[in-house]
Amino acid sequence: MRRNLVRVVSGAMLLGLLSACAVNETATVQVGEDGTTKIIESNSGFLAASLSIADSKVGSAGDLMKVQATIQNQSRSDLNFRYKFKWLDNDGFEIAIDGRPWTPLSITAYESKSVQAIAPNPTAKAFKILVQD
């Protein structure tokens, strides 16, 4: 009986460790001032290798920064993921930390979709788009 209890506890611990390793993949897509885009920070390579920013536009809505970015799926697979904008001030500090919710997005193989957002306040001077499976 004790041996069975040890097996059950060991199995539960192994299952817990395996599920802890199943962390959501997160990548950050950053659009530079010169219009270049790159994906930085990736826990695994799938989203980083599959997504790119095909185009981005920055404008204003009153005194707030307004952004439109076109996310392109470069893979043969349909992708279902979530995204959100991260706003940065002139010094690169994040504004309104956790102020925006994750938004689900589905993009079929080789498709592009545009996403838009308006900065939470006038101090926003740059942005990142976070994607997560």
Helices and strands as residue ranges (DSSP letters): H 2-21, E 26-31, E 37-42, H 46-50, E 51-61, E 64-73, E 79-88, E 94-95, E 103-107, E 112-118, E 126-132
